[in-house]
Structures are given as C-alpha cells and as structure tokens.
Amino acid sequence: MRYIILVFLLWGTVVFAQDPTLSNKDLGKKPGKVLKEGEEEKPSVEEYKIFTIKRDTTFLDTTLTIQKEYKYNYLRKDGFELMPFANIGKPANELGFDFDNESMYPALSTSALNANYWSVNEIKYYNVPTPLTELMFKTTMAQGQLLDAMLTFNMSPQLNISLGYKGFRSLGKYNYDQASSGNFTFTSNYTSKNNRYLLLAHIAAQDATYQENGGLIDGETQFETGDDEFTSRDRLDVAFIDAESVVLGKRYFLDHQYKLIKKAEDSTTSSIATSIAVGHQFSYETKFSKFNQDDQYDYFGDSFLKETNDKAHLQTTYNQLNATFSNRLLGKLKGYVGLYNYNYFFKSLLITPTGTISNQLKGTEVSLGAAYSKQIGEFNLKGDAAYNISGDLGGSLINAEATYIYKDKHRFTATLHNESKMPDFNFLLYQSNYQNYNWQNTSNFDKQNINSLAFKYSSKAYGTLSAKYTNIDKYTYFKSTATQEQIDAGRENAYIKPFQESASVGYLKLKYGKEFKFGRWALDNTVMYQNVTQSNSVLNVPDFVTRNTLYFSKDVFKGAMFLQTGVTFKYFTAYNMNAYNPALGEFYIQDQEKLGAYPMLDFFINGKVKQTRIYLKAEHFNSSFTGYDFYSAPNYPYRDFVIRFGLVWNFFS
C-alpha cells in the first residue's frame, strides 16, 4: 500500500516537470499539421514507446480488441494454456508447456506460486513525450480488488523514470482461501546526448501470500452432486485451515554500455556506420519461499515438531562484462563473460540415522557467451549461445532464430533452442519439518537437457500456425510414491518425492489461430493439439484445447463509445491433470483421476470511451447447469459463476 501512495504523491510533481513541447521535439516528433495560434499538437500513441532489456520496442496500444479481452486478467497475459484455481492469484495448472528457459542456471522454484513473479526480461522500460499513467482495476472473488498502476515520465529527452505497483487481495469463495500479492517496480533508462552512453536500471520488490487449505476432502459428495446445501462454498470441508505459503523477492538490476567508437555512415567516402561498445550488467536478487502450518497433519505425513516453518532462501549475484561490435554490413556481434554467485540455504541442519542432509548449496559459476543479429533484406537473423566453463549448475544455452517476411503479408519464423543445466534448487536440496520432505540429490541428479525446434507462420488472411517439437533428457518432476491404500486414506501428499526420468520425453505442440469476420460479427478461434512420446507417464497434457469467441462490435451513442460483446467457449479433453502440493508449492504427476472434458462459457460486454476500456464479464455462467465436474486440479475446483468488472484507463498530460 505504501508504494501506491508513493506513486500518487509523485504524480502532482512530475506532471509539471516535463515540458510537452520540448519533449515532443527532442524525442523525435515529426512535423505535423499547421497549428492555429495557441493550439498544441498532441503526440500520437506511437511516440509512447515500451521496451524490455531485449530492446523489443512496441508502443502504447489504447485500442479495444478481442486479444485485450483475453489479457484482461491478474497476469495480464493470454491464459489460453492455463487452468486457474477458483481464487485469482492462486496456482494455475498448465494445459500446455514451454520448456525454453532464458537462464542457464536453476531457479529457487515453488513454480506453482511464481506465475506473477517478474523476471529481468519481463520488466518494462519507457520513453514518452509527455507523462503517462495507466490504471488497471478489476474486482476479485470477494472482499478485495486488483489494481495495477503505472506512472512514467521523461525528466529530460534523455532520461525516463517509471513507477509501478500491482497489488490485489481476494478472500475467495472456499474456506480459508485468501490470496494477496504486491509487485513494486522502479525503472529508469538514460541515453546521453551524443548517444554514446546507454543505461537501463530497475528495482523490483515482489511478494505473494496464499492461505492453503489442501483442497476438498469429499468433493465427490459435497461438490459434484450439486447439493443445494453446499452451493455456499465455504460450507465444503477442506483438508486444513491453518497453513500459509509466502514468496518474497527483491532485485536490483543495472545494464549499461559505452560506445568507444561511433562512426556514422558517410556516402561521400562509402564508409559504413560502425560502432564498438563495452558494457557491464549487474543483478543482485534475494528471494525466499516459506510454508507455515500451526499443527501437524497426516495429509503431509509425520513431522519433527508440531508447528511447521519451512523456509528456503536464495541469494544470487550476476556480473557480466561485454563488448559489442556493430556494422550495418556485417551485423551486430556481442561477446561476454559472466560471473554468477549463488547461495541457496536453510537455517537448519538435518541429521538422520541414514545420513546428514546439508543446509546449503553455494558456489560460483563462470560462463562465456556471444550473441549475433543481422537484417538481410526481408530476412532477420539472430542467435545467442553461452557455455559454462566453471561451476556445477550451468551447462550450455543456444538460441537461434530466422524470420522472413514475404510481401509484408506473410511472416515465417524458425527457432532452435538447446539448454543443459541442473534442475531447480528444490529438486536438489530440500528441508522441511515434515519428515518425508527432506532430500539431497546433488550427487544422483544429472543435468536436464532440452532441445526444441519450432516453426511459425502468420498472416492476417490465413491466421497463425505454429508447430514445436521438444525433446527432454533427464526430465525432472515430482511424484507420490504412496500405495493405493495410502492414497485411499488421503495420504498421497505425504509421499511426494522428486524424480528424474531416465528415458527421453518427446513433446509435440501444434497451435492454430484465426479470426473470421462477417460485417460487425467476428468468430475468433484458437485450437491446440498435443502429443507426448514417453516410456512412462511423466508429462501429462490434454490432447486438444480449444477456445472460440463469437462477438459483435459497433460504435454506439453516436460514436461516443466503441462496444464489443460476445461469448467465449473453452474446452480441453480429459487427461491425468497434475495435482497440487501446497507444502512444496509444486504440481506433481498423478494417475488416479482424469479431469477435464467440461465446457467453460464466459459472456462479456466491453466498451471503449476515449482512452478508457471498460470490461464486464459473467465468468463460467454455465457452471450451474452443465455439471459440477470442473476441477483445476484434483480436489481443487475451478470457479463458479461470478460477475466481475473493471477498467483500463490511460492518462496523458
């Protein structure tokens, strides 16, 4: 909350700190129409630029489209391949996977709780001609709201600053199901007047807190029968009401470079624009995951103490020194050396009759890497590679991409990805108050190897078609070793362990999307087919996932509002959906129950008035008449019918 207050206290100051006329000119605004005396030309939205550390620049989009409808959620991402839990912010089961990682080092994990934890590559930077504010508001399940606020402004034509805060609180409909989170970001980017020195920097403070209830105890009787006695969902029995998961992290990041040689192109001497730059990248991050529970439960097995306070810490520092050569004819080549220091630890040491489980993994990794990019006519080539020359965690990372645009209408893209690294830290070492949740696999787990090849075609006329094949060696996963008798007694979670598959796993994903328009009506379709080749069922996905939206668009109230209204249908075939373990914050594979094959229907009415987009949705309105078999994971139902509304509002000063 204090971050929200800070954003709005600064608002009154910065609105007047930026001279719109000066900024428009110095930020490269092209001469526009002839203005009348006293009239000021407003900047176009294309001048409000947004980019990441990859320099993938886009501009502010204030339109209202069906894609905006798909992204109007807690994550602000298209959730086509996700099956969320009943309460927002809670975990979401993955209906499809993407194993390509951008880091060659393991993560802290608790992967089920990290969907909203922003990485370095997800932080956005801005360059704007006038101060810009964006407010996103949406109601939650009960007793709470979701707010995403961002303010950015240029202190000068060279220096931009942004402040952002996304936070929510939602009580949830089920007993002991409250969730809350906060993401504060401060970003800055600077370019010197002579364009020799460039800087990107950010500070990110992120936290999430989730009450954990272990899911329904008797969902078959209380939930699936549709008994009127249990339509008030807080009456359903849950496994426990005294557990809590917390994820918290802070990061300080800096990336800057200086151009030693900057040679502009000269047509009189036939010289070609060339530059040589040296740079430095720094990142320091502290993060922990915590699981607390007041009493011991057979749900997780025997414990050492009555009260559980499990807490895993990870501290990382990354330094990179790099040099970049750019030439219009030869392309852009970057070479670097990276130094990665990590400290993963618990504040305890476990001594058992069979041995000692250490409390720390600590070390230093040294890597060499290179990146190359070149535009050749309609071809765009880029790639990067890194190799660990010292250390035990990292291995190698290779990415290659080629894009061809034919007649500005057809885009073809081919990508290749290869990575080798150790599994996430919680697979290698974990300590818990629950006796069965203690292991150390640093000596008997190998590096996981991932190889993928993908092709993508897109055009307005024919839609978007993508195909991706991934081969995984030493696939790492969680699984319960409980017997059928133990599972029937509700003790499946007491025997969760990490495993590594010895045989290769092949994963094929085909995805096609196309929108058909008929006057004011449109039908937007996305369908996905998946197939897994494996010796054992360690990677489970539905064969088919489809989403189809029929909607109507029109200007109403004499053009004062643009309206879109329609119905979205989503469906996926039944499969052995992964189960959720709250003590680890992880999903694990199970073969006891197939879930899915139920329809989900949403009705929405969205409108746009000037720069404001208004959203109203009746989510899962068919829940009461198509059967109570809609689960997001075993024992965790999807949400019932609920009406939610909100808006996205841009302010220009």
C-alpha positions in Angstrom: 0.0 0.0 0.0 2.8 2.4 0.7 4.0 2.0 -2.9 0.6 3.1 -4.2 0.8 6.2 -2.0 4.3 7.0 -3.3 3.2 6.8 -6.9 0.4 9.3 -6.5 2.4 11.6 -4.3 4.9 11.9 -7.1 2.2 12.4 -9.7 1.5 16.0 -8.9 5.2 16.8 -9.2 6.0 15.1 -12.4 3.0 16.3 -14.4 4.6 19.7 -14.5 8.2 18.5 -14.6 8.1 17.7 -18.3 7.6 20.3 -20.9 5.4 18.7 -23.6 6.5 21.0 -26.3 10.2 20.4 -25.6 9.9 16.7 -25.2 7.9 16.2 -28.4 10.5 18.0 -30.4 13.6 16.3 -28.7 12.1 12.8 -28.7 12.0 12.9 -32.5 8.5 14.0 -33.2 8.0 14.6 -36.9 6.4 17.9 -38.1 2.7 17.6 -38.1 -0.2 19.8 -39.3 -0.1 23.6 -39.3 -1.4 24.7 -35.9 -3.6 27.6 -35.1 -2.3 30.3 -32.7 -2.4 28.9 -29.2 -3.1 25.4 -30.3 -0.8 22.5 -29.3 -0.4 19.3 -31.3 -0.9 16.2 -29.2 1.6 13.4 -29.5 0.5 10.2 -31.2 0.3 7.0 -29.2 3.2 5.7 -31.4 5.5 8.1 -29.6 4.8 6.4 -26.2 7.4 3.6 -26.5 7.7 0.5 -24.4 10.6 -2.0 -24.4 12.4 -4.6 -22.4 16.1 -5.4 -22.0 15.9 -7.2 -25.3 15.1 -3.8 -27.0 11.9 -5.3 -28.5 10.2 -1.9 -28.8 6.5 -1.5 -29.0 4.2 1.5 -28.5 1.2 2.2 -26.3 -1.9 0.5 -27.6 -5.2 2.0 -26.5 -7.5 0.1 -28.8 -10.1 -2.4 -27.7 -9.7 -5.8 -29.3 -10.5 -9.4 -28.5 -6.9 -10.0 -27.6 -7.2 -7.3 -25.0 -10.2 -9.2 -23.6 -8.0 -12.4 -23.3 -5.3 -10.5 -21.5 -7.6 -8.6 -19.0 -6.7 -10.8 -16.0 -4.5 -11.0 -13.0 -1.4 -11.9 -15.0 -2.3 -9.5 -17.9 -1.4 -12.4 -20.3 -3.4 -14.6 -22.6 -4.4 -17.6 -20.4 -5.3 -20.0 -23.2 -2.8 -22.6 -21.9 -3.7 -22.2 -18.2 -6.4 -23.6 -16.0 -6.6 -21.3 -12.9 -7.8 -22.2 -9.5 -11.0 -20.8 -8.1 -9.4 -17.7 -6.5 -7.4 -15.3 -8.5 -3.6 -15.2 -7.9 -3.7 -18.9 -6.8 -1.8 -21.5 -8.9 -2.9 -22.4 -12.4 -2.4 -25.8 -13.9 -0.7 -25.8 -17.3 -2.6 -27.2 -20.2 0.5 -26.7 -22.4 4.2 -26.4 -21.7 7.0 -24.3 -23.0 10.4 -25.6 -21.7 12.6 -23.0 -23.3 14.3 -21.1 -20.5 16.3 -17.9 -20.9 18.6 -18.6 -17.9 21.2 -21.3 -17.8 21.0 -21.6 -14.0 18.4 -23.2 -11.8 15.7 -21.2 -10.1 14.5 -21.3 -6.4 11.3 -22.9 -7.8 8.0 -23.3 -6.0 7.0 -23.0 -9.6 3.2 -23.1 -8.9 3.5 -19.8 -7.0 5.7 -17.8 -9.3 3.5 -17.0 -12.3 3.3 -13.4 -11.3 6.9 -13.1 -10.3 8.5 -10.8 -12.9 11.9 -11.8 -14.2 14.6 -9.4 -15.5 13.3 -10.0 -19.1 9.7 -9.1 -18.2 10.4 -5.6 -16.7 9.3 -2.8 -19.0 11.0 0.4 -19.7 9.5 3.5 -21.3 10.3 6.6 -23.4 7.4 9.1 -23.6 6.8 12.6 -24.9 4.5 13.5 -22.0 3.8 11.9 -18.6 1.7 8.8 -19.0 -0.3 7.0 -16.4 -2.1 3.6 -16.8 -4.6 2.3 -14.2 -6.0 -1.1 -14.4 -8.7 -2.1 -11.9 -10.7 -5.3 -11.6 -12.9 -6.8 -9.0 -11.8 -10.1 -7.4 -13.8 -13.0 -5.9 -14.8 -11.4 -2.6 -13.7 -8.7 -0.3 -10.9 -7.3 -2.4 -9.8 -5.7 -5.6 -7.0 -5.8 -8.1 -5.1 -2.6 -9.0 -2.2 -2.3 -11.5 -0.9 1.3 -11.6 1.9 2.7 -13.6 3.3 6.2 -14.0 6.1 7.1 -16.4 7.7 10.4 -17.5 10.8 11.8 -19.2 12.7 14.1 -16.8 14.6 15.2 -20.0 14.7 13.9 -23.6 17.4 11.5 -22.5 16.2 10.3 -19.1 13.0 8.3 -18.3 11.7 7.1 -15.0 8.7 4.9 -14.3 7.0 3.7 -11.1 4.6 0.8 -11.0 2.6 -1.2 -8.4 0.3 -4.1 -9.0 -1.5 -5.5 -5.9 -4.5 -7.4 -5.1 -6.4 -9.1 -2.2 -9.2 -11.7 -2.7 -10.9 -13.6 0.0 -12.1 -16.4 -2.3 -15.3 -18.4 -2.1 -14.0 -21.5 -0.4 -13.0 -21.8 3.2 -9.5 -20.5 4.1 -8.7 -19.4 0.5 -7.5 -15.8 0.8 -4.7 -14.6 -1.6 -2.8 -11.3 -1.8 0.3 -10.0 -3.6 2.2 -6.9 -4.4 4.7 -6.1 -7.2 6.5 -2.7 -6.9 8.9 -1.7 -9.7 11.1 1.4 -10.3 12.7 1.6 -13.7 15.0 4.2 -15.4 16.7 4.4 -18.8 19.1 7.0 -19.9 20.8 7.9 -23.2 23.5 10.6 -23.4 23.1 13.4 -25.8 25.9 12.1 -28.0 24.3 8.7 -27.9 27.4 7.0 -26.6 26.3 6.0 -23.1 23.1 4.0 -22.5 21.7 2.7 -19.2 18.8 0.6 -18.1 18.1 0.0 -14.4 15.3 -1.2 -12.2 14.4 -2.2 -8.7 11.7 -4.8 -8.1 10.1 -5.8 -4.8 7.6 -8.6 -5.1 5.6 -10.6 -2.6 2.7 -13.0 -2.6 0.8 -14.6 0.3 -1.6 -17.5 0.0 -3.8 -19.3 2.5 -3.6 -23.0 1.8 -6.5 -25.4 2.6 -5.3 -28.6 0.9 -8.4 -28.8 -1.3 -11.7 -30.5 -0.8 -11.9 -33.6 1.5 -15.1 -35.0 0.0 -15.6 -33.3 -3.4 -17.4 -36.2 -4.8 -20.3 -35.9 -2.3 -20.3 -32.2 -1.4 -19.3 -30.6 -4.7 -20.0 -32.9 -7.7 -23.6 -33.8 -6.7 -24.6 -30.1 -6.8 -26.3 -30.4 -3.4 -28.0 -27.1 -2.6 -26.7 -27.3 1.0 -23.2 -26.7 -0.4 -23.8 -24.0 -3.0 -22.3 -21.7 -0.4 -18.8 -22.9 -1.0 -17.5 -22.0 2.5 -19.5 -24.9 3.8 -17.5 -27.5 1.9 -15.0 -29.4 4.1 -11.3 -28.7 3.3 -8.2 -30.6 4.4 -7.0 -27.9 6.9 -7.4 -24.2 7.7 -4.0 -23.2 9.3 -1.4 -23.2 6.5 0.1 -20.3 4.5 2.6 -20.0 1.6 4.7 -16.9 1.1 7.0 -15.9 -1.8 9.1 -12.7 -1.4 11.9 -11.3 -3.5 13.9 -8.1 -4.1 16.1 -7.4 -7.1 18.5 -4.6 -8.1 19.5 -4.5 -11.8 21.8 -2.4 -13.9 22.7 -2.7 -17.6 24.9 0.0 -19.2 27.3 0.4 -22.0 29.6 3.0 -23.6 30.4 3.3 -27.3 34.2 3.6 -27.7 33.9 4.1 -31.4 30.9 5.6 -33.1 31.3 6.1 -36.8 28.4 7.5 -38.8 27.7 6.4 -42.4 29.2 8.7 -45.0 28.0 8.4 -48.5 30.8 10.6 -49.9 33.5 8.2 -48.7 31.5 5.0 -48.9 32.2 4.3 -45.2 29.6 2.2 -43.3 28.2 3.0 -39.9 30.2 1.2 -37.3 30.4 1.2 -33.5 32.3 -0.6 -30.8 30.9 -0.6 -27.3 31.8 -2.0 -23.9 29.2 -2.8 -21.3 28.5 -4.1 -17.9 25.4 -5.9 -16.5 24.8 -6.4 -12.8 21.9 -8.1 -10.9 21.5 -8.8 -7.2 18.5 -10.7 -6.0 17.3 -12.2 -2.7 14.3 -14.4 -2.6 12.7 -16.9 -0.3 9.7 -19.2 -0.2 8.0 -20.1 3.0 5.4 -22.6 4.2 3.9 -22.2 7.7 1.4 -24.5 9.4 0.2 -24.5 13.0 -0.3 -28.2 13.5 0.9 -31.5 12.1 -1.5 -33.2 9.7 -1.4 -36.8 8.3 -2.1 -35.1 4.9 1.7 -34.4 4.8 2.8 -37.3 7.0 4.8 -37.4 10.2 6.6 -34.2 11.4 9.5 -33.5 13.7 7.7 -30.7 15.5 4.0 -29.7 15.9 4.4 -26.4 14.1 5.9 -26.1 10.6 8.0 -23.2 9.5 9.7 -24.3 6.3 11.8 -21.6 4.6 14.2 -21.8 1.6 16.5 -18.9 0.8 18.3 -18.0 -2.5 20.7 -15.1 -2.9 22.2 -14.6 -6.4 24.6 -12.0 -7.8 25.4 -11.8 -11.6 28.0 -9.7 -13.2 28.7 -9.6 -16.9 31.4 -7.8 -18.9 30.7 -7.5 -22.6 31.9 -5.9 -25.8 29.7 -5.3 -28.9 30.7 -4.7 -32.5 28.0 -3.2 -34.8 28.3 -2.7 -38.5 25.5 -2.2 -41.0 27.0 -4.6 -43.4 28.3 -7.3 -41.1 25.6 -7.1 -38.4 25.8 -6.9 -34.6 28.1 -9.2 -32.6 28.3 -9.3 -28.8 30.7 -11.3 -26.7 30.7 -11.5 -22.9 32.0 -13.2 -19.8 29.6 -13.8 -16.9 30.2 -14.4 -13.2 27.3 -15.9 -11.2 27.4 -16.4 -7.5 24.6 -18.3 -5.7 23.7 -19.2 -2.1 20.8 -21.5 -1.6 20.3 -22.3 2.1 18.1 -23.3 5.0 18.8 -22.2 8.6 19.0 -25.7 9.9 21.0 -28.9 9.5 19.2 -32.3 9.4 20.9 -35.4 10.9 19.1 -38.7 10.3 20.0 -42.3 11.1 20.8 -42.8 7.4 22.9 -39.6 6.9 23.1 -35.9 7.1 21.2 -33.5 4.8 23.2 -30.3 4.4 21.6 -26.9 4.6 23.4 -25.1 1.8 24.4 -25.1 -1.8 26.8 -22.3 -2.5 29.2 -21.6 -5.4 30.4 -19.6 -8.3 29.7 -20.2 -12.0 31.8 -18.6 -14.9 30.4 -18.6 -18.4 31.3 -17.3 -21.8 28.7 -16.2 -24.3 28.0 -14.5 -27.6 25.0 -13.0 -29.5 24.6 -12.1 -33.1 21.9 -10.4 -35.2 21.7 -9.3 -38.8 19.0 -7.9 -41.1 19.4 -9.1 -44.7 16.6 -7.8 -46.9 13.4 -9.5 -45.6 15.4 -11.9 -43.5 16.1 -11.2 -39.9 18.7 -13.5 -38.2 19.6 -13.6 -34.6 21.1 -16.1 -32.1 22.9 -16.4 -28.9 25.0 -19.0 -27.1 26.5 -19.4 -23.7 28.7 -22.1 -22.1 29.6 -22.6 -18.5 33.4 -23.0 -18.1 33.4 -23.3 -14.3 30.8 -24.5 -11.8 28.4 -27.4 -11.3 25.0 -25.9 -12.0 25.1 -24.5 -15.5 25.8 -26.2 -18.8 25.1 -24.5 -22.1 22.4 -22.4 -23.8 21.9 -22.0 -27.5 19.1 -20.0 -29.3 18.8 -19.3 -33.0 16.0 -17.6 -34.9 15.4 -16.8 -38.5 12.4 -14.7 -39.7 11.3 -14.0 -43.2 8.6 -11.6 -44.3 7.1 -12.1 -47.7 5.4 -9.1 -49.3 4.7 -7.5 -45.9 1.8 -10.0 -45.5 3.3 -13.4 -44.6 5.7 -14.0 -41.7 7.7 -17.2 -41.4 9.8 -17.9 -38.3 12.0 -20.8 -37.4 13.6 -21.2 -34.0 16.1 -23.6 -32.4 16.7 -23.9 -28.7 19.2 -26.1 -26.7 19.9 -25.9 -23.0 21.6 -28.0 -20.4 21.5 -27.3 -16.7 20.8 -28.8 -13.3 17.2 -29.0 -12.1 15.8 -26.2 -9.8 17.2 -26.0 -6.3 14.2 -27.6 -4.6 14.8 -30.8 -6.6 18.5 -30.9 -5.5 18.1 -30.0 -1.8 15.1 -29.5 0.5 14.4 -29.4 4.2 11.1 -29.5 5.9 9.5 -30.1 9.3 7.6 -32.9 7.6 9.9 -36.0 7.7 9.3 -37.2 4.1 10.1 -33.8 2.6 13.8 -33.9 3.2 16.2 -34.9 0.4 19.6 -34.1 -1.1 20.1 -35.1 -4.8 23.2 -33.2 -5.8 25.1 -36.4 -6.5 22.5 -38.6 -8.1 20.6 -36.0 -10.3 22.1 -35.1 -13.7 21.7 -32.0 -15.8 18.4 -31.8 -17.7 18.8 -31.4 -21.5 16.2 -29.7 -23.6 16.2 -29.5 -27.4 13.4 -27.8 -29.3 12.7 -26.9 -32.9 9.8 -24.6 -33.8 8.2 -23.1 -36.9 5.6 -20.4 -37.1 3.6 -18.8 -39.9 1.3 -15.8 -39.5 -0.7 -13.6 -41.8 -4.0 -11.6 -41.5 -5.5 -13.7 -44.3 -4.7 -17.2 -43.1 -4.2 -16.8 -39.4 -1.3 -18.1 -37.2 0.0 -21.6 -37.3 2.8 -22.8 -35.0 4.5 -26.2 -34.6 7.0 -27.1 -31.9 8.8 -30.3 -31.0 10.7 -30.6 -27.8 12.9 -33.5 -26.7 13.9 -33.7 -23.0 16.6 -35.9 -21.5 16.6 -36.4 -17.7 13.2 -34.8 -17.3 12.7 -33.9 -13.6 9.3 -34.0 -11.9 7.5 -34.6 -8.6 5.5 -37.8 -7.9 3.9 -39.5 -5.0 5.2 -43.0 -4.0 2.1 -43.7 -1.9 0.4 -47.1 -2.2 -3.2 -47.4 -3.2 -4.2 -48.0 0.4 -2.4 -44.8 1.4 -3.9 -42.8 -1.4 -7.4 -44.0 -0.4 -6.6 -42.8 3.1 -5.9 -39.3 1.8 -2.1 -39.6 2.4 -0.9 -39.2 -1.2 0.8 -35.9 -0.4 2.8 -37.5 2.5 5.0 -39.3 0.0 5.9 -36.7 -2.6 9.5 -37.0 -3.9 11.5 -35.6 -6.8 12.4 -38.0 -9.6 14.4 -37.9 -12.8 13.3 -39.8 -15.9 16.0 -41.9 -17.5 14.3 -42.2 -20.9 13.8 -39.3 -23.3 10.5 -37.5 -23.5 9.2 -36.1 -26.8 6.6 -33.4 -26.8 4.8 -32.1 -29.9 2.6 -29.0 -29.8 0.5 -27.7 -32.8 -1.4 -24.5 -32.4 -3.6 -22.6 -34.9 -5.5 -19.3 -34.5 -7.7 -17.5 -37.0 -10.4 -14.8 -36.7 -13.3 -14.8 -39.2 -15.3 -11.6 -39.7 -18.8 -11.2 -41.0 -19.7 -7.5 -41.0 -20.0 -6.4 -37.4 -19.7 -10.0 -36.2 -16.5 -12.0 -35.7 -15.5 -15.5 -34.7 -12.1 -15.9 -33.1 -10.7 -19.4 -32.8 -7.7 -20.9 -31.2 -7.1 -24.7 -31.2 -4.1 -26.7 -29.9 -3.2 -30.3 -30.4 -0.5 -32.0 -28.2 1.2 -35.4 -28.3 3.8 -36.8 -25.9 6.1 -39.7 -26.6 7.3 -41.3 -23.4 8.1 -44.6 -21.8 6.4 -43.6 -18.5 3.6 -41.1 -18.0 5.7 -38.3 -16.6 4.5 -35.4 -18.8 0.7 -35.2 -18.9 -1.2 -32.8 -21.2 -4.7 -32.8 -22.8 -4.8 -33.9 -26.5 -6.9 -30.9 -27.5 -7.6 -27.5 -26.2 -9.9 -25.1 -27.9 -11.2 -21.5 -27.4 -13.8 -20.0 -29.6 -15.2 -16.5 -29.2 -18.2 -15.2 -31.1 -18.6 -11.4 -30.6 -20.2 -8.3 -32.0 -18.6 -4.8 -32.4 -20.2 -1.5 -33.1 -19.8 2.3 -32.4 -22.8 3.3 -30.2 -24.1 6.6 -28.7 -23.3 8.4 -31.9 -19.7 7.2 -31.9 -19.0 8.2 -28.3 -18.4 4.5 -27.3 -17.0 1.5 -29.2 -18.8 -1.6 -28.0 -17.7 -5.3 -28.1 -19.9 -8.1 -26.7 -19.9 -11.8 -27.1 -19.5 -15.3 -25.7 -16.2 -17.3 -25.2 -16.2 -21.1 -25.2 -13.2 -23.0 -23.8 -12.8 -26.8 -23.6 -10.0 -29.3 -23.2 -10.1 -33.1 -23.4 -9.8 -35.2 -20.2 -6.4 -36.3 -19.0 -4.4 -37.1 -15.8 -4.2 -33.5 -14.7 -1.4 -32.7 -12.4 -2.1 -32.5 -8.6 -1.0 -29.6 -6.3 1.1 -29.9 -3.2 0.9 -26.7 -1.1 3.8 -27.5 1.2 6.2 -27.5 -1.8 4.3 -25.0 -3.9 4.6 -27.5 -6.8 2.4 -29.6 -9.1 3.1 -33.3 -9.2 2.0 -36.0 -11.6 -0.8 -38.4 -10.7 -2.5 -41.3 -12.5 -5.6 -41.8 -10.3 -8.0 -39.4 -11.9 -8.7 -38.0 -15.3 -10.1 -34.5 -15.3 -11.4 -32.1 -18.0 -13.9 -32.5 -20.8 -16.2 -29.9 -19.4 -17.2 -26.6 -21.1 -16.5 -23.2 -19.8 -18.6 -20.3 -21.1 -18.0 -16.6 -20.4 -20.2 -13.7 -21.5 -18.6 -10.3 -21.8 -19.6 -6.7 -22.6 -16.6 -4.4 -23.2 -16.6 -0.7 -24.2 -14.1 2.0 -25.1 -14.6 5.7 -24.4 -11.7 7.8 -25.5 -8.7 6.2 -23.8 -10.7 4.2 -21.3 -11.5 0.5 -21.8 -14.4 -0.9 -19.7 -14.8 -4.6 -19.0 -17.8 -6.5 -17.7 -17.8 -10.3 -17.7 -20.0 -13.1 -16.5 -17.4 -15.9 -15.9 -18.3 -19.5 -16.2 -22.0 -18.7 -16.4 -22.8 -22.3 -17.3 -21.4 -23.8 -14.1 -24.8 -24.5 -12.5 -26.4 -26.4 -15.5 -23.5 -28.3 -17.2 -22.4 -30.4 -14.2 -20.2 -29.9 -11.2 -17.1 -31.7 -12.5 -15.0 -28.6 -13.3 -11.7 -29.1 -11.5 -8.4 -27.1 -11.9 -6.5 -29.9 -10.2 -7.6 -33.0 -8.1 -9.6 -31.7 -5.1 -9.3 -28.1 -6.3 -12.5 -26.9 -8.2 -12.5 -24.2 -10.8 -14.6 -21.1 -10.0 -18.4 -21.0 -10.1 -20.4 -18.4 -12.0 -19.2 -14.9 -11.0 -19.7 -11.4 -12.4 -16.6 -9.2 -12.5 -15.9 -5.8 -13.9 -13.2 -3.2 -14.2 -11.4 -0.9 -16.5 -8.0 0.1 -18.0 -7.5 3.9 -18.1 -4.7 5.9 -19.7 -3.9 9.5 -18.7 -1.9 11.8 -20.9 -0.5 15.0 -19.5 
